């Protein structure tokens, strides 16, 4: 069991872990703090992987830290955050990005008379 504010258990020695728990659906256009922990030489890289295609979010990061990422304002499914440190890799669970407002169908709206 993990004590405190929930989250992932601490990484094992030499391990690389993405500590931020990402919801199944996240909203585009808003900031999200990505936290990670790693041990080893070198600098870390965060990437957004959409349908298997990676795009670098930020490179040259410390092996342990937090980065405030502005989630792209787009519609995307089958996304993951990929953390790389040297040969080590860690990935988030799959999620979707939703940026469009929900659709309202067959609604009747009455406006007051002025």
VOMI-322982 format. One record per residue: x, y, z of N, C-alpha, C in turn; residue in three letters. Coordinates in pm, whole numbers, padded with zeros to 5 digits, always signed. Last residue first. Layout:
XYZXYZXYZALA
...
***
This chain:
-03871+04044-02443-03819+04169-02385-03914+04282-02416UNK
-03927+03706-02351-03965+03825-02430-03913+03950-02363UNK
-03668+03457-02319-03770+03544-02261-03801+03662-02353UNK
-03642+03176-02529-03584+03302-02487-03694+03390-02431UNK
-03606+02833-02506-03701+02944-02503-03629+03067-02453UNK
-03495+02570-02697-03455+02679-02609-03559+02790-02621UNK
-03472+02225-02722-03554+02344-02748-03517+02451-02647UNK
-03249+01998-02871-03286+02079-02755-03372+02196-02801UNK
-03129+01808-03044-03274+01810-03023-03315+01886-02897UNK
-02811+01788-02882-02899+01759-02995-03045+01766-02951UNK
-02512+01923-02818-02647+01917-02762-02741+01900-02880UNK
-02180+01808-02780-02291+01844-02867-02423+01830-02793UNK
-01920+01953-02580-02015+01845-02608-02129+01896-02696UNK
-01648+02124-02747-01754+02119-02646-01851+02006-02680UNK
-01333+01968-02821-01461+02024-02866-01562+02022-02753UNK
-01125+01832-02707-01118+01978-02710-01249+02043-02753UNK
-00981+01558-02553-01106+01613-02605-01099+01765-02595UNK
-00766+01292-02581-00772+01438-02562-00900+01485-02629UNK
-00737+00980-02406-00787+01059-02518-00780+01207-02480UNK
-00487+00731-02316-00589+00832-02286-00631+00901-02415UNK
-00308+00451-02177-00369+00520-02292-00476+00619-02245UNK
-00064+00514-01917-00171+00434-01977-00232+00516-02091UNK
+00273+00621-01995+00146+00631-01925+00049+00529-01984UNK
+00597+00466-01979+00483+00517-02054+00360+00525-01966UNK
+00951+00477-01995+00830+00456-01915+00716+00524-01990UNK
+01279+00353-02066+01154+00416-02111+01043+00382-02013UNK
+01635+00378-02097+01515+00345-02018+01395+00421-02072UNK
+01856+00468-02224+01792+00349-02283+01662+00313-02211UNK
+01802+00797-02135+01899+00704-02191+01826+00591-02262UNK
+01488+00816-02064+01612+00856-01998+01718+00756-02041UNK
+01160+00913-02151+01283+00843-02188+01401+00903-02113UNK
+00817+00873-02145+00930+00931-02073+01053+00847-02109UNK
+00522+00942-02313+00641+00859-02311+00753+00936-02243UNK
+00182+00929-02279+00298+01011-02251+00415+00914-02240UNK
-00050+00845-02540+00031+00807-02424+00138+00914-02405UNK
-00367+00797-02702-00250+00879-02668-00178+00818-02547UNK
-00610+00723-02835-00497+00631-02825-00366+00708-02802UNK
-00712+01029-02999-00739+00905-02925-00612+00820-02925UNK
-00787+01376-03007-00692+01267-03029-00729+01148-02941UNK
-00844+01700-03103-00911+01574-03072-00812+01463-03103UNK
-00678+01978-02944-00714+01895-03059-00791+01774-03009UNK
-00476+02161-02806-00620+02179-02824-00660+02109-02953UNK
-00234+01990-02605-00276+02049-02733-00428+02054-02746UNK
-00165+02091-02278-00223+01985-02360-00270+02048-02491UNK
+00121+02215-02169-00006+02265-02220-00059+02161-02317UNK
+00287+02101-01882+00262+02081-02025+00127+02139-02062UNK
+00529+02149-01655+00392+02191-01684+00373+02193-01835UNK
+00717+01894-01511+00708+01988-01623+00561+02020-01646UNK
+00934+01781-01260+00797+01810-01300+00802+01913-01411UNK
+01179+01516-01196+01126+01652-01198+00979+01659-01234UNK
+01482+01354-01264+01362+01358-01178+01310+01500-01180UNK
+01670+01411-01458+01624+01273-01446+01503+01259-01354UNK
+01580+01721-01633+01652+01644-01532+01593+01503-01518UNK
+01557+01745-01997+01501+01762-01863+01584+01683-01762UNK
+01583+01751-02280+01687+01804-02194+01635+01838-02054UNK
+01255+01833-02415+01379+01757-02414+01473+01819-02311UNK
+00907+01802-02443+01022+01876-02389+01140+01782-02377UNK
+00754+01667-02636+00694+01774-02556+00806+01864-02505UNK
+00788+01525-02953+00857+01567-02831+00783+01683-02765UNK
+00570+01283-03061+00605+01424-03078+00668+01469-02948UNK
+00531+00956-03209+00575+01045-03101+00603+01188-03147UNK
+00267+00758-03305+00360+00858-03359+00401+00956-03248UNK
+00072+00588-03205+00205+00533-03229+00308+00632-03281UNK
-00147+00756-03163-00157+00649-03264-00018+00598-03303UNK
+00071+00974-03021-00066+00964-03069-00068+00862-03182UNK
+00266+01056-02755+00255+00956-02861+00107+00944-02896UNK
+00462+01311-02646+00323+01271-02661+00319+01175-02779UNK
+00752+01289-02436+00689+01293-02568+00542+01256-02555UNK
+01032+01403-02260+00889+01373-02255+00832+01387-02395UNK
+01351+01299-02160+01269+01353-02268+01125+01308-02244UNK
+01635+01366-01944+01508+01301-01977+01438+01373-02092UNK
+01988+01311-01963+01874+01401-01951+01749+01329-01999UNK
+02239+01129-01773+02172+01180-01892+02054+01268-01859UNK
+02238+00848-01551+02303+00959-01618+02217+01007-01735UNK
+01997+00769-01294+02090+00740-01402+02145+00867-01461UNK
+01659+00738-01218+01796+00738-01170+01886+00703-01287UNK
+01354+00925-01196+01446+00832-01260+01584+00842-01200UNK
+01024+01030-01206+01139+01000-01121+01226+00899-01193UNK
+00791+01293-01287+00859+01166-01311+00975+01152-01214UNK
+00494+01469-01376+00603+01444-01282+00661+01306-01307UNK
+00328+01718-01541+00381+01584-01561+00501+01568-01468UNK
+00046+01908-01512+00178+01889-01455+00219+01742-01470UNK
-00118+02064-01771-00114+01941-01694+00029+01924-01643UNK
-00333+02329-01891-00203+02279-01845-00218+02151-01763UNK
-00553+02294-02180-00530+02324-02038-00395+02268-01994UNK
-00604+02212-02437-00593+02355-02413-00571+02393-02268UNK
-00821+01929-02385-00720+02001-02460-00720+02148-02426UNK
-00872+01721-02107-00921+01833-02186-00804+01903-02255UNK
-00861+01362-02113-00815+01491-02062-00857+01600-02159UNK
-00970+01050-02009-00996+01159-02104-00945+01288-02040UNK
-00851+00899-01809-00883+00834-01937-00910+00937-02047UNK
-00585+01085-01643-00722+01035-01657-00744+00975-01795UNK
-00271+00994-01524-00345+01065-01628-00482+01001-01643UNK
-00065+01050-01261-00173+00963-01306-00259+01043-01403UNK
+00278+01100-01265+00148+01163-01286+00047+01058-01332UNK
+00517+00958-01275+00442+00961-01150+00302+01019-01164UNK
+00690+00738-01458+00605+00855-01478+00510+00856-01359UNK
+01011+00613-01379+00866+00608-01359+00802+00743-01388UNK
+01275+00392-01392+01225+00518-01445+01074+00511-01435UNK
+01513+00245-01160+01393+00246-01245+01361+00387-01292UNK
+01716+00235-00979+01752+00230-01120+01634+00238-01215UNK
+01507+00093-00740+01640+00147-00769+01671+00129-00917UNK
+01163+00155-00819+01270+00072-00766+01402+00134-00807UNK
+00952+00439-00739+01023+00353-00834+01130+00271-00764UNK
+00670+00423-00515+00801+00478-00552+00875+00384-00647UNK
+00346+00376-00673+00445+00346-00570+00581+00402-00612UNK
+00140+00651-00786+00218+00530-00812+00313+00503-00697UNK
-00134+00774-00586-00034+00781-00690+00041+00650-00701UNK
-00198+00900-00255-00220+00806-00365-00109+00815-00466UNK
-00090+01078-00061-00183+01124-00163-00203+01026-00278UNK
-00025+00834+00191-00022+00973+00145-00126+00998+00037UNK
+00114+00513+00107+00055+00608+00201+00060+00748+00141UNK
+00037+00225-00068+00106+00353-00071+00036+00446+00026UNK
+00083-00121+00000+00000+00000+00000+00086+00125+00000UNK
***
